[in-house]
Amino acid sequence: AQLVESGGGLVQPGGSLRLSCAASGLRLNNYIVNWYRQAPGKEREFVASIDATGRRKNYGDSVKGRFTISRELAKNSVNLQMNTLKPEDTGVYYCFLPLLGSRGQGTQVTVSS
């Protein structure tokens, strides 16, 4: 199984990005999927999670009300819509399947003017 994140980039404060975690070799809708991020010199931070049904979602306190996690079944992916981005949202974002201990290579998000 392989997870590939995409959608990162450079964006100005207040802007938006949509990250995607695409899977091959497994059906993502059978698993809880988490998004984490890590900034240089900082510990890994939980961002969001979605359960297998897609109905139960959890968010880290720092992103509540700004980020939305969702499933895209047709693409076998889990997306993270990030709005009202702040410089402190900068980091490498990666998706993680806790049941399998699998994660992707990550995608860089940089929020800067």
N, C-alpha and C positions, 0 to 999 in steps of 0.2 A: 504494500500500500504506500501511496505517496501523497503528500499534501503540498500544495503550491500556493503561496500567497502572492497577490498582485494588487496593484492600485495605489501603491504609495507614491510619494513625490514631494515636491516643495510647494507649499501653499502659504499664503499670507494669513495673518491672524484674522479670525472671523470667517475664513473660508471653509470649504467642505471637501471631503474626499470620501470615496467609497472603496473599501478594501474587499477583496474576495479571497476565500480559501477554497480552492478546488481540489477534489480528491480523485484519485484513480486507484483502482484495485479494491475499492470498497464503496458501500453506499453510506454517505454521510448521515442520512436521515435515520440510521440505526444507532447513532452515537450522540452522546453529549459532546458539544464542541465549545471550547473556550477560546477566547482571544486574550493574549497577554501582550505586554509591551515592556521594553527595557531601554532605558536611556543610559548613556555613558556615565559610569560612576554611580549608578543607582541600582537598587534591587529590582528584580522583576515585579511587575505590577499587574494584578488582575484587572482586565478591562470589561469583559462581558462573557456570558455563557448562554447557551440555548439547549434545551433538552431535546430528546429524540422526537417528541411530538411537535416541537416548534412553538408550543404554547407557554412554556415556562422559561422566562428570561430573567437574568440577573445582571446587574451592572455594578462596576466599581463606583464608589462615591464621587470620585473626581470627574466621571463622565456621565453621570445620571442626568437625563434631560437633554443631552447633546448627542449621544451616540445611540444607534439602534442596530440590534443584531437581528438577522433574519435568515431564513433558508430559501434557497432557490433550487427546488427539487429537480427541475428540468436540466439544470447545469451541474447537479450534484455538488453544490457549493453552499457555503455559508458566508454571508456578506456582513460587513460592518460599515454602516453609514455614519460618518462622522461630520457633524455640523458645528458651527461656531468654534472652530479650532483655536487653540491657544498655544503659545510657545511651549508651555509645559507639557503639551501632548506629543512633543517631539520624541522619537525613539524608533526602535525596530519593533514592528508588530508581527506577531506570529500566532498561528492557530495551533491548537493542541487538543488531542483526543485523550482524555484521562484514562479511559478504559484500556487503551492500547499503549499509552505512553508515547504516542507519535506526535511529532510536530513538524512544521515546515521549516524552510530556511529563513523565513521572515521577509518583510518588506519595510523599507525605510520611509518614515514619515518625518518631514521637517517643516515646522511651522515657524516662519520667520518673515519679517518685512525687509 
